[in-house]
Amino acid sequence: MKRVGWLVAVVVAAGACGMSGESSDREAGSGALAGDSTQIAQWRAELIEADRRFEASVRSRGLGAWLQAFAPDGMMISGGASHPGEEGIRRAVLPLFADSLFEISWDPSLSMVSQSGDLGYTVGTYESTTSGESGPVEHTGTYLTVWRRQVDGTWMVEADIGNPSED
């Protein structure tokens, strides 16, 4: 399936999981009443902050920080292929992190969280630099990252997909 198709499927699935700001009487994993708009706004802000910490950690610590952010059964979707689990993700990104000119930064612009507060996603833009034949090559694009809240309250990446801009 093409990257755009995966992106659409993830967004549709996220919508089907009840990611909205509407009220609900279900209980959230944190013990708060799910669907409370104040609680959802707080969870959305937490998720944006988790994404920003992920970005800062990768900028300072590299590959190890990238891998540590993913759930054990997480996956990356890039280059038209799925890369499941830590080893699949490592193989997919190792060439990038091995590049002496590689740098990446991203900025989340939107987050959505399920009414139960245990599943969410962030959307934003990224910029990266890699080595090219005649020097550094700049890349830009958008991304969607699906997150799951862990038992300890932290967020881990379940799935990540980047969509390069058509320059």
One Martini backbone bead per residue (centre of mass of N, CA, C, O) as a GRO file, in nm:
protein
  167
    1MET     BB    1   0.098   0.034   0.021
    2LYS     BB    2   0.085   0.345   0.015
    3ARG     BB    3   0.163   0.600   0.218
    4VAL     BB    4  -0.105   0.751   0.191
    5GLY     BB    5  -0.281   0.507   0.256
    6TRP     BB    6  -0.176   0.469   0.543
    7LEU     BB    7  -0.249   0.743   0.649
    8VAL     BB    8  -0.550   0.718   0.604
    9ALA     BB    9  -0.591   0.460   0.774
   10VAL     BB   10  -0.497   0.583   1.044
   11VAL     BB   11  -0.698   0.816   1.060
   12VAL     BB   12  -0.952   0.646   1.042
   13ALA     BB   13  -0.889   0.468   1.288
   14ALA     BB   14  -0.874   0.698   1.489
   15GLY     BB   15  -1.168   0.789   1.450
   16ALA     BB   16  -1.291   0.509   1.533
   17CYS     BB   17  -1.167   0.543   1.837
   18GLY     BB   18  -1.271   0.835   1.938
   19MET     BB   19  -1.124   1.109   1.831
   20SER     BB   20  -1.240   1.350   2.046
   21GLY     BB   21  -1.419   1.614   2.234
   22GLU     BB   22  -1.638   1.447   2.330
   23SER     BB   23  -1.847   1.316   2.540
   24SER     BB   24  -1.812   1.064   2.807
   25ASP     BB   25  -1.865   0.775   3.040
   26ARG     BB   26  -1.600   0.666   3.024
   27GLU     BB   27  -1.316   0.535   3.151
   28ALA     BB   28  -1.000   0.607   3.213
   29GLY     BB   29  -0.684   0.492   3.278
   30SER     BB   30  -0.641   0.741   3.498
   31GLY     BB   31  -0.952   0.777   3.633
   32ALA     BB   32  -1.081   0.960   3.453
   33LEU     BB   33  -1.318   1.110   3.285
   34ALA     BB   34  -1.408   1.049   2.989
   35GLY     BB   35  -1.438   1.327   2.758
   36ASP     BB   36  -1.332   1.551   2.903
   37SER     BB   37  -1.226   1.841   2.770
   38THR     BB   38  -1.000   1.906   2.971
   39GLN     BB   39  -0.858   1.632   2.964
   40ILE     BB   40  -0.806   1.618   2.661
   41ALA     BB   41  -0.637   1.875   2.645
   42GLN     BB   42  -0.416   1.767   2.828
   43TRP     BB   43  -0.339   1.517   2.660
   44ARG     BB   44  -0.263   1.674   2.405
   45ALA     BB   45  -0.033   1.833   2.538
   46GLU     BB   46   0.131   1.586   2.627
   47LEU     BB   47   0.179   1.478   2.340
   48ILE     BB   48   0.333   1.715   2.229
   49GLU     BB   49   0.557   1.696   2.443
   50ALA     BB   50   0.651   1.410   2.373
   51ASP     BB   51   0.739   1.483   2.084
   52ARG     BB   52   0.948   1.699   2.167
   53ARG     BB   53   1.125   1.508   2.336
   54PHE     BB   54   1.192   1.318   2.111
   55GLU     BB   55   1.340   1.522   1.934
   56ALA     BB   56   1.556   1.613   2.142
   57SER     BB   57   1.674   1.329   2.189
   58VAL     BB   58   1.764   1.273   1.899
   59ARG     BB   59   1.952   1.518   1.868
   60SER     BB   60   2.143   1.420   2.119
   61ARG     BB   61   2.135   1.067   2.082
   62GLY     BB   62   1.992   0.940   1.841
   63LEU     BB   63   1.928   0.618   1.775
   64GLY     BB   64   1.858   0.532   2.065
   65ALA     BB   65   1.621   0.733   2.095
   66TRP     BB   66   1.452   0.632   1.865
   67LEU     BB   67   1.412   0.337   1.967
   68GLN     BB   68   1.303   0.406   2.261
   69ALA     BB   69   1.018   0.535   2.164
   70PHE     BB   70   0.936   0.253   2.090
   71ALA     BB   71   0.751   0.005   2.090
   72PRO     BB   72   0.815  -0.324   2.066
   73ASP     BB   73   0.561  -0.331   1.833
   74GLY     BB   74   0.650  -0.125   1.658
   75MET     BB   75   0.640   0.106   1.363
   76MET     BB   76   0.762   0.173   1.039
   77ILE     BB   77   0.696   0.392   0.754
   78SER     BB   78   0.907   0.348   0.463
   79GLY     BB   79   0.972   0.332   0.136
   80GLY     BB   80   0.701   0.145   0.104
   81ALA     BB   81   0.751   0.018   0.400
   82SER     BB   82   0.752  -0.204   0.663
   83HIS     BB   83   0.893  -0.168   1.014
   84PRO     BB   84   0.904  -0.400   1.247
   85GLY     BB   85   1.031  -0.345   1.519
   86GLU     BB   86   1.341  -0.285   1.625
   87GLU     BB   87   1.497  -0.417   1.385
   88GLY     BB   88   1.339  -0.286   1.155
   89ILE     BB   89   1.396   0.005   1.237
   90ARG     BB   90   1.701  -0.006   1.243
   91ARG     BB   91   1.741  -0.082   0.942
   92ALA     BB   92   1.596   0.174   0.829
   93VAL     BB   93   1.787   0.405   0.999
   94LEU     BB   94   2.095   0.347   1.000
   95PRO     BB   95   2.192   0.501   0.745
   96LEU     BB   96   2.125   0.777   0.856
   97PHE     BB   97   2.288   0.771   1.134
   98ALA     BB   98   2.566   0.708   0.972
   99ASP     BB   99   2.549   0.985   0.867
  100SER     BB  100   2.746   1.264   0.921
  101LEU     BB  101   2.503   1.475   0.811
  102PHE     BB  102   2.284   1.388   0.988
  103GLU     BB  103   1.968   1.555   1.036
  104ILE     BB  104   1.687   1.614   1.270
  105SER     BB  105   1.362   1.776   1.262
  106TRP     BB  106   1.058   1.857   1.451
  107ASP     BB  107   0.695   1.971   1.443
  108PRO     BB  108   0.421   1.975   1.617
  109SER     BB  109   0.065   2.079   1.529
  110LEU     BB  110  -0.093   1.808   1.617
  111SER     BB  111  -0.341   1.658   1.838
  112MET     BB  112  -0.484   1.339   1.928
  113VAL     BB  113  -0.730   1.186   2.155
  114SER     BB  114  -0.876   0.962   2.308
  115GLN     BB  115  -1.127   0.931   2.538
  116SER     BB  116  -0.940   0.730   2.716
  117GLY     BB  117  -0.619   0.827   2.683
  118ASP     BB  118  -0.440   0.578   2.517
  119LEU     BB  119  -0.471   0.721   2.228
  120GLY     BB  120  -0.266   0.876   1.964
  121TYR     BB  121  -0.175   1.173   1.763
  122THR     BB  122   0.070   1.320   1.545
  123VAL     BB  123   0.131   1.625   1.358
  124GLY     BB  124   0.383   1.736   1.111
  125THR     BB  125   0.707   1.865   1.058
  126TYR     BB  126   1.011   1.815   0.864
  127GLU     BB  127   1.378   1.813   0.887
  128SER     BB  128   1.661   1.721   0.675
  129THR     BB  129   2.001   1.586   0.654
  130THR     BB  130   2.212   1.470   0.389
  131SER     BB  131   2.411   1.303   0.185
  132GLY     BB  132   2.560   1.393  -0.119
  133GLU     BB  133   2.744   1.414  -0.399
  134SER     BB  134   2.766   1.759  -0.342
  135GLY     BB  135   2.646   1.731  -0.051
  136PRO     BB  136   2.412   1.859   0.115
  137VAL     BB  137   2.069   1.746   0.183
  138GLU     BB  138   1.749   1.867   0.178
  139HIS     BB  139   1.457   1.784   0.380
  140THR     BB  140   1.097   1.760   0.357
  141GLY     BB  141   0.788   1.721   0.563
  142THR     BB  142   0.556   1.490   0.684
  143TYR     BB  143   0.383   1.358   0.981
  144LEU     BB  144   0.281   1.048   1.155
  145THR     BB  145   0.208   0.969   1.501
  146VAL     BB  146   0.152   0.687   1.697
  147TRP     BB  147   0.019   0.661   2.031
  148ARG     BB  148   0.080   0.499   2.358
  149ARG     BB  149  -0.022   0.459   2.667
  150GLN     BB  150   0.119   0.369   2.950
  151VAL     BB  151   0.095   0.256   3.265
  152ASP     BB  152   0.298   0.504   3.362
  153GLY     BB  153   0.196   0.749   3.138
  154THR     BB  154   0.356   0.711   2.903
  155TRP     BB  155   0.469   0.760   2.572
  156MET     BB  156   0.451   0.552   2.275
  157VAL     BB  157   0.546   0.436   1.974
  158GLU     BB  158   0.362   0.258   1.723
  159ALA     BB  159   0.365   0.471   1.471
  160ASP     BB  160   0.553   0.580   1.171
  161ILE     BB  161   0.518   0.852   0.924
  162GLY     BB  162   0.667   0.975   0.627
  163ASN     BB  163   0.623   1.268   0.400
  164PRO     BB  164   0.755   1.384   0.139
  165SER     BB  165   0.819   1.644  -0.033
  166GLU     BB  166   0.751   1.812  -0.337
  167ASP     BB  167   1.027   1.985  -0.484
   0.00000   0.00000   0.00000
